[in-house]
Amino acid sequence: MLFKGIGDLIPLYALYSLLFADHGLSTGQISSLFAIWSTTAFLLEVPSGAWADTVSRRALLVLSGVLLTAGFALWTLVPTYPGFALGFVLWGAAGALVSGTFEALLYDDLAARGEQSAYARILGYTRAASETAIVVGIVAATPLYLWGGYALIGWSSVGFAALHTAIALSFPSAPKAVSAADIDELEDAESLADEADPVVPLDRDQPEGPFARYLTMLKTGVGESFRVRAVRNGVLLGALLFGITAFDEYFALLAESVGVSTAIVPLLVGLTVLGSLGGSLLAGRTEAMSGRTMAIAVGLGGVLFLGGALLAGLAEHRPYAVYVLTGLGFTAIGLSYGIVYNAGVVAGARLQDAIEGPARATVTSVSGLLGEVVALAVFAFAALATAWWSMSTMLALLGATILPIALLTPSWLPRRHSD
């Protein structure tokens, strides 16, 4: 939890959208930066997952921290569009390396103890540690900005990213994934009769080289992600719930667009992070919810988000009530964010339960990759929509897309391990 928490104790989270805008970038250019970020993660997500199934996961977590530190340093030293773009490339690569790796490491450790049922609760706690750190970083951004502007915020973020890397270095060395010849074949087709297709068994006679093991894990993980119905549904649902939350990149811009001062923006964004924090902490209590219950919750989240965005938008022409309206609007958005975030944690746990093959990190990364596709769609929509509509209207429309996801949830949510 300390590793995940320190990794998100980044004051830049609160204001980097404004950092870009204050250095002359338009909304379209800012959206293109987000697209570069997601594209990088998109291209590296699955390859890095297969890598995590083949080599030391500790080494990948350390490399991820190094890239994250370098990215924030670049933003601070070279605050231009090329500097921001390269920083996002490094951040995207760092995210791809840790995505799937951490979840697979956690689940396999619990499985070795026969405690898979605790995965959602513990993952919720680690997410809560991350969200708590984000809240602290966001709140700290206000005094840091007042004392030293963007430079102090940037170097503080670099320092915490470096500490995050040092914590990864302190982890015990994780063993490499076993070779294909040492992995038992997956359950036969009869044990998967209720699935669409069986997982293709591993070839026990293939070469033992690292590249061959890598290709084996890549093929096995991608194959299971699409051939097994329960896994496929979990991959898709997790991707939708994760990808749609890319709208959080526009929260700071929404606050600024309606007249909120820069120093207060982090406090409003912090309300939304409190929502995701609450959603993470409740994951252990909601892990047993049915698909229908989750659908109702996600649908409510969509309504709250849509209403909150429109309510905040009303402040643009009502300066006398700007903080009342944005406070209420961001509170509604925060509640929505918490609901969707909680559903994402539970869906992620159900996906882990559904995975039966050895390429767990690869399967998890496939869901992450598809989530990046959804995020790219969000960024593309935002870049186009803001040419005609206000920031609040654009976000309200994004909130409305949560409603179709709620309709898909009952049939796509995999069963619990205990079921």
C-alpha positions as CSV (number, residue, x, y, z in Angstrom):
1,M,0.0,0.0,0.0
2,L,2.9,2.3,0.7
3,F,4.3,1.7,-2.8
4,K,0.9,2.6,-4.4
5,G,0.3,5.5,-2.1
6,I,3.6,7.3,-2.5
7,G,3.3,6.7,-6.3
8,D,0.2,8.9,-6.3
9,L,1.3,11.5,-3.9
10,I,1.8,13.9,-6.8
11,P,0.8,17.6,-6.4
12,L,0.9,18.0,-10.2
13,Y,-2.3,15.8,-10.5
14,A,-4.4,18.8,-9.3
15,L,-3.1,21.4,-11.8
16,Y,-1.4,19.8,-14.8
17,S,-4.3,20.6,-17.1
18,L,-4.0,24.3,-16.0
19,L,-0.2,24.0,-16.3
20,F,-0.7,23.2,-19.9
21,A,-3.3,25.9,-20.5
22,D,-1.2,28.6,-18.7
23,H,1.7,27.8,-21.1
24,G,-0.4,28.6,-24.1
25,L,-2.0,25.2,-25.0
26,S,-5.5,25.1,-26.3
27,T,-8.1,22.5,-25.2
28,G,-7.5,20.7,-28.4
29,Q,-3.8,20.5,-27.8
30,I,-4.3,19.4,-24.2
31,S,-6.6,16.7,-25.4
32,S,-3.9,15.6,-27.9
33,L,-1.5,15.3,-25.0
34,F,-4.0,13.0,-23.2
35,A,-4.3,11.1,-26.4
36,I,-0.5,10.7,-26.6
37,W,-0.5,9.4,-23.0
38,S,-3.2,6.9,-23.7
39,T,-1.7,5.8,-27.1
40,T,1.6,5.1,-25.4
41,A,-0.1,3.0,-22.7
42,F,-2.2,1.4,-25.5
43,L,0.8,0.2,-27.5
44,L,2.8,-1.0,-24.4
45,E,0.0,-2.4,-22.3
46,V,-0.2,-6.0,-23.5
47,P,3.5,-6.4,-24.3
48,S,4.4,-5.2,-20.8
49,G,1.8,-7.6,-19.3
50,A,3.4,-10.6,-21.1
51,W,6.8,-9.3,-20.0
52,A,5.6,-9.3,-16.4
53,D,4.5,-12.9,-16.8
54,T,8.1,-13.7,-18.0
55,V,10.6,-11.7,-16.0
56,S,11.0,-10.2,-12.5
57,R,7.9,-8.2,-11.7
58,R,10.0,-6.2,-9.1
59,A,12.3,-5.0,-11.9
60,L,9.4,-3.8,-13.9
61,L,8.0,-1.9,-11.0
62,V,11.4,-0.2,-10.4
63,L,11.7,0.7,-14.1
64,S,8.2,2.1,-14.0
65,G,9.2,4.4,-11.1
66,V,12.3,5.6,-13.0
67,L,10.2,6.6,-16.1
68,L,7.6,8.3,-13.9
69,T,10.3,10.4,-12.2
70,A,11.9,11.3,-15.5
71,G,8.5,12.4,-17.0
72,F,7.7,14.8,-14.2
73,A,11.2,16.2,-14.3
74,L,10.8,16.9,-18.0
75,W,7.6,18.8,-17.5
76,T,9.3,21.0,-14.9
77,L,12.4,21.6,-16.9
78,V,10.9,21.9,-20.4
79,P,7.3,23.3,-20.0
80,T,6.5,23.3,-23.8
81,Y,4.3,21.2,-25.9
82,P,7.1,18.8,-27.0
83,G,8.3,18.6,-23.4
84,F,4.8,17.8,-22.1
85,A,4.3,15.3,-24.9
86,L,7.5,13.4,-24.2
87,G,6.7,13.5,-20.5
88,F,3.4,11.8,-21.2
89,V,5.2,9.2,-23.3
90,L,7.3,8.4,-20.3
91,W,4.3,8.4,-18.0
92,G,2.3,6.2,-20.3
93,A,5.2,3.7,-20.5
94,A,5.4,3.7,-16.7
95,G,1.7,3.1,-16.3
96,A,1.8,0.2,-18.8
97,L,4.7,-1.4,-16.9
98,V,2.9,-1.3,-13.5
99,S,-0.6,-2.1,-14.9
100,G,-1.4,-5.8,-14.7
101,T,2.0,-6.5,-13.0
102,F,0.8,-5.3,-9.5
103,E,-2.6,-6.9,-9.7
104,A,-1.2,-10.3,-10.9
105,L,1.4,-10.2,-8.2
106,L,-1.2,-9.5,-5.5
107,Y,-3.7,-12.1,-6.7
108,D,-1.1,-14.9,-7.1
109,D,0.2,-14.2,-3.6
110,L,-3.3,-14.5,-2.2
111,A,-4.0,-17.6,-4.3
112,A,-0.9,-19.3,-2.9
113,R,-2.5,-18.8,0.6
114,G,-5.9,-19.8,-0.5
115,E,-7.2,-16.3,0.2
116,Q,-8.4,-15.2,-3.2
117,S,-11.7,-14.0,-1.7
118,A,-9.7,-11.2,0.0
119,Y,-8.5,-9.8,-3.3
120,A,-11.2,-7.2,-3.8
121,R,-10.9,-6.0,-0.2
122,I,-7.1,-5.7,-0.4
123,L,-7.1,-4.2,-3.9
124,G,-9.7,-1.7,-2.5
125,Y,-7.3,-0.8,0.3
126,T,-4.4,-0.3,-2.1
127,R,-6.6,1.9,-4.3
128,A,-7.7,3.7,-1.2
129,A,-4.0,4.4,-0.3
130,S,-3.6,5.8,-3.8
131,E,-6.7,7.9,-3.6
132,T,-5.7,9.2,-0.1
133,A,-2.3,10.1,-1.5
134,I,-4.0,11.9,-4.4
135,V,-6.2,13.9,-2.0
136,V,-3.1,14.9,0.1
137,G,-1.2,15.8,-3.1
138,I,-4.2,17.8,-4.4
139,V,-4.7,19.7,-1.2
140,A,-1.0,20.4,-0.9
141,A,-1.0,21.8,-4.4
142,T,-2.8,25.0,-3.2
143,P,-0.1,26.1,-0.7
144,L,2.7,24.9,-3.0
145,Y,1.3,26.9,-5.8
146,L,0.9,30.0,-3.6
147,W,4.5,29.6,-2.3
148,G,6.4,28.6,-5.4
149,G,4.1,28.4,-8.4
150,Y,4.2,25.5,-10.9
151,A,8.0,25.0,-10.3
152,L,7.6,24.0,-6.7
153,I,4.6,21.8,-7.5
154,G,6.7,20.1,-10.3
155,W,9.8,19.5,-8.2
156,S,7.7,18.2,-5.3
157,S,6.1,15.7,-7.7
158,V,9.6,14.6,-9.0
159,G,10.7,14.0,-5.4
160,F,7.7,11.8,-4.5
161,A,8.1,9.8,-7.8
162,A,11.7,9.2,-6.9
163,L,10.7,8.0,-3.4
164,H,8.1,5.7,-5.0
165,T,11.0,4.2,-7.1
166,A,13.1,3.7,-4.0
167,I,10.3,1.8,-2.3
168,A,10.1,-0.5,-5.3
169,L,13.8,-1.1,-5.0
170,S,13.3,-2.3,-1.4
171,F,10.9,-5.1,-2.5
172,P,12.2,-8.6,-2.2
173,S,13.3,-9.9,-5.6
174,A,10.4,-11.7,-7.3
175,P,11.1,-15.0,-9.0
176,K,10.9,-15.1,-12.7
177,A,7.9,-16.8,-14.3
178,V,8.4,-20.5,-14.8
179,S,9.1,-21.8,-18.3
180,A,6.4,-23.2,-20.5
181,A,7.6,-26.7,-19.9
182,D,7.1,-26.4,-16.1
183,I,3.5,-25.1,-16.4
184,D,0.7,-27.7,-16.0
185,E,-1.7,-27.7,-18.9
186,L,-4.9,-25.8,-18.3
187,E,-8.2,-27.5,-17.5
188,D,-9.6,-29.4,-20.4
189,A,-12.6,-28.4,-22.4
190,E,-15.1,-30.3,-20.2
191,S,-14.3,-28.1,-17.2
192,L,-15.0,-25.0,-19.4
193,A,-18.3,-26.4,-20.8
194,D,-20.2,-23.3,-19.7
195,E,-17.7,-21.1,-21.6
196,A,-17.8,-20.2,-25.2
197,D,-14.4,-21.8,-26.0
198,P,-11.6,-23.5,-24.0
199,V,-8.3,-21.9,-23.4
200,V,-5.7,-23.2,-25.8
201,P,-3.3,-25.4,-23.7
202,L,0.4,-24.5,-23.6
203,D,2.8,-26.5,-25.8
204,R,5.1,-28.3,-23.5
205,D,7.6,-29.1,-26.2
206,Q,8.4,-25.6,-27.3
207,P,11.9,-24.0,-26.7
208,E,12.9,-22.8,-23.3
209,G,14.4,-19.4,-24.3
210,P,13.2,-16.2,-22.7
211,F,11.7,-14.9,-26.0
212,A,9.9,-18.2,-26.5
213,R,8.5,-18.0,-23.0
214,Y,7.5,-14.4,-23.6
215,L,5.6,-15.3,-26.8
216,T,4.0,-18.2,-25.0
217,M,2.7,-16.0,-22.3
218,L,1.5,-13.4,-24.8
219,K,-0.3,-15.9,-26.9
220,T,-1.9,-17.6,-23.9
221,G,-3.0,-14.5,-22.2
222,V,-4.5,-12.8,-25.3
223,G,-6.1,-16.1,-26.3
224,E,-7.8,-16.5,-22.9
225,S,-8.9,-12.8,-23.0
226,F,-11.1,-13.4,-26.1
227,R,-11.8,-17.1,-26.2
228,V,-13.3,-17.7,-22.7
229,R,-16.6,-16.0,-22.3
230,A,-16.4,-15.1,-18.6
231,V,-12.9,-13.7,-19.0
232,R,-13.9,-11.8,-22.2
233,N,-16.9,-10.2,-20.5
234,G,-14.8,-9.3,-17.5
235,V,-12.1,-7.8,-19.7
236,L,-14.7,-5.7,-21.6
237,L,-16.6,-4.5,-18.5
238,G,-13.4,-3.6,-16.7
239,A,-12.2,-1.7,-19.7
240,L,-15.4,0.3,-20.0
241,L,-15.5,1.2,-16.3
242,F,-11.8,2.1,-16.3
243,G,-11.8,4.0,-19.6
244,I,-14.8,6.1,-19.0
245,T,-13.2,7.7,-16.0
246,A,-10.8,9.5,-18.3
247,F,-13.3,12.3,-17.9
248,D,-11.5,13.2,-14.7
249,E,-8.7,14.8,-16.7
250,Y,-11.2,17.7,-17.4
251,F,-12.3,18.4,-13.8
252,A,-9.8,21.2,-13.3
253,L,-10.7,22.7,-16.6
254,L,-14.4,22.6,-15.7
255,A,-13.8,24.5,-12.5
256,E,-11.6,27.1,-14.2
257,S,-14.0,27.6,-17.1
258,V,-16.9,28.7,-14.7
259,G,-14.7,31.2,-12.9
260,V,-13.1,29.3,-9.9
261,S,-9.7,30.8,-9.0
262,T,-6.7,28.6,-9.6
263,A,-5.9,28.3,-5.9
264,I,-9.3,26.8,-5.2
265,V,-9.4,24.4,-8.1
266,P,-7.5,21.7,-6.2
267,L,-10.0,21.7,-3.4
268,L,-12.9,21.1,-5.9
269,V,-10.9,18.4,-7.7
270,G,-10.2,16.9,-4.2
271,L,-14.0,16.4,-3.7
272,T,-14.0,14.0,-6.7
273,V,-11.0,12.1,-5.4
274,L,-12.7,11.7,-2.0
275,G,-15.5,10.0,-4.0
276,S,-13.1,7.5,-5.5
277,L,-11.4,7.0,-2.1
278,G,-14.8,6.1,-0.6
279,G,-15.5,3.8,-3.5
280,S,-12.2,2.0,-3.0
281,L,-12.7,1.5,0.8
282,L,-16.2,0.1,0.3
283,A,-14.9,-2.5,-2.3
284,G,-14.6,-5.2,0.4
285,R,-18.3,-4.7,1.4
286,T,-19.6,-4.6,-2.2
287,E,-17.6,-7.4,-3.7
288,A,-20.5,-9.8,-3.4
289,M,-23.0,-7.5,-5.2
290,S,-24.9,-9.0,-8.1
291,G,-24.8,-7.8,-11.7
292,R,-28.2,-6.2,-11.3
293,T,-27.2,-4.3,-8.2
294,M,-24.1,-3.1,-9.8
295,A,-26.1,-2.0,-12.9
296,I,-28.5,0.1,-10.7
297,A,-25.5,1.7,-8.9
298,V,-23.7,2.5,-12.1
299,G,-26.8,3.9,-13.6
300,L,-27.3,6.2,-10.5
301,G,-23.7,7.2,-10.9
302,G,-24.4,8.3,-14.5
303,V,-27.3,10.4,-13.5
304,L,-25.3,12.1,-10.7
305,F,-22.4,12.8,-13.0
306,L,-24.6,14.3,-15.7
307,G,-26.5,16.5,-13.1
308,G,-23.3,17.5,-11.3
309,A,-21.6,18.7,-14.5
310,L,-24.7,20.7,-15.6
311,L,-25.0,22.2,-12.1
312,A,-21.4,23.3,-12.1
313,G,-21.9,24.8,-15.5
314,L,-24.6,27.1,-14.2
315,A,-21.9,28.9,-12.2
316,E,-20.4,30.4,-15.4
317,H,-23.1,33.1,-15.6
318,R,-23.8,33.4,-11.9
319,P,-20.6,34.7,-10.3
320,Y,-22.4,35.5,-7.1
321,A,-23.0,31.8,-6.6
322,V,-20.0,30.3,-8.2
323,Y,-18.7,28.4,-5.2
324,V,-22.1,27.2,-4.1
325,L,-22.9,25.8,-7.5
326,T,-19.5,24.3,-8.2
327,G,-19.4,22.9,-4.6
328,L,-22.7,21.1,-5.1
329,G,-21.8,20.1,-8.7
330,F,-18.5,18.6,-7.8
331,T,-20.0,16.8,-4.8
332,A,-22.4,15.1,-7.1
333,I,-19.6,14.3,-9.5
334,G,-17.5,12.9,-6.7
335,L,-20.4,10.6,-5.6
336,S,-20.7,9.4,-9.1
337,Y,-17.0,8.9,-9.4
338,G,-17.0,6.8,-6.2
339,I,-19.8,4.6,-7.5
340,V,-18.1,4.0,-10.9
341,Y,-14.7,3.5,-9.2
342,N,-16.1,0.9,-6.8
343,A,-17.8,-0.9,-9.6
344,G,-14.4,-1.0,-11.4
345,V,-12.6,-2.5,-8.4
346,V,-15.3,-5.2,-8.0
347,A,-15.3,-5.9,-11.8
348,G,-11.5,-6.2,-11.6
349,A,-11.7,-8.7,-8.8
350,R,-14.3,-10.8,-10.7
351,L,-12.0,-10.8,-13.7
352,Q,-9.1,-12.2,-11.6
353,D,-11.4,-14.9,-10.4
354,A,-12.4,-15.8,-13.9
355,I,-8.8,-16.1,-15.2
356,E,-7.7,-19.8,-15.2
357,G,-4.4,-19.6,-17.2
358,P,-0.9,-18.8,-16.2
359,A,-0.7,-15.4,-18.1
360,R,-2.6,-13.5,-15.5
361,A,-0.7,-10.2,-16.0
362,T,-1.2,-10.4,-19.7
363,V,-5.0,-10.9,-19.4
364,T,-5.2,-8.0,-17.0
365,S,-3.2,-5.9,-19.4
366,V,-5.6,-6.7,-22.3
367,S,-8.4,-5.2,-20.2
368,G,-6.1,-2.2,-19.5
369,L,-5.4,-1.8,-23.2
370,L,-9.1,-1.8,-24.1
371,G,-9.6,0.7,-21.3
372,E,-7.1,3.0,-23.0
373,V,-9.1,2.6,-26.2
374,V,-12.1,3.9,-24.4
375,A,-10.0,6.7,-22.9
376,L,-8.8,7.7,-26.3
377,A,-12.4,7.9,-27.5
378,V,-13.1,10.2,-24.5
379,F,-10.2,12.5,-25.3
380,A,-11.2,12.6,-29.0
381,F,-14.8,13.4,-28.2
382,A,-13.7,16.1,-25.7
383,A,-11.3,17.7,-28.3
384,L,-14.2,17.9,-30.8
385,A,-17.1,18.7,-28.5
386,T,-15.4,21.7,-26.9
387,A,-15.3,23.4,-30.3
388,W,-19.2,23.7,-30.1
389,W,-20.2,23.2,-26.4
390,S,-19.0,24.4,-23.0
391,M,-16.9,22.3,-20.8
392,S,-19.8,21.5,-18.5
393,T,-22.0,20.3,-21.5
394,M,-19.2,18.2,-22.8
395,L,-18.7,16.5,-19.4
396,A,-22.5,16.0,-19.0
397,L,-22.6,14.2,-22.3
398,L,-19.7,12.0,-21.2
399,G,-21.6,11.3,-18.0
400,A,-24.6,10.1,-20.0
401,T,-22.4,7.4,-21.6
402,I,-22.2,5.7,-18.2
403,L,-25.9,4.7,-18.6
404,P,-25.4,2.2,-21.4
405,I,-22.5,0.7,-19.5
406,A,-25.0,0.1,-16.6
407,L,-27.3,-1.8,-19.0
408,L,-24.4,-4.2,-20.0
409,T,-23.3,-4.9,-16.4
410,P,-25.8,-7.7,-15.5
411,S,-24.7,-9.9,-18.3
412,W,-21.0,-9.0,-18.3
413,L,-20.0,-9.1,-14.7
414,P,-18.2,-12.5,-14.0
415,R,-19.2,-14.7,-11.1
416,R,-17.3,-14.6,-7.8
417,H,-14.7,-17.2,-7.1
418,S,-16.8,-18.6,-4.2
419,D,-19.7,-19.1,-6.6
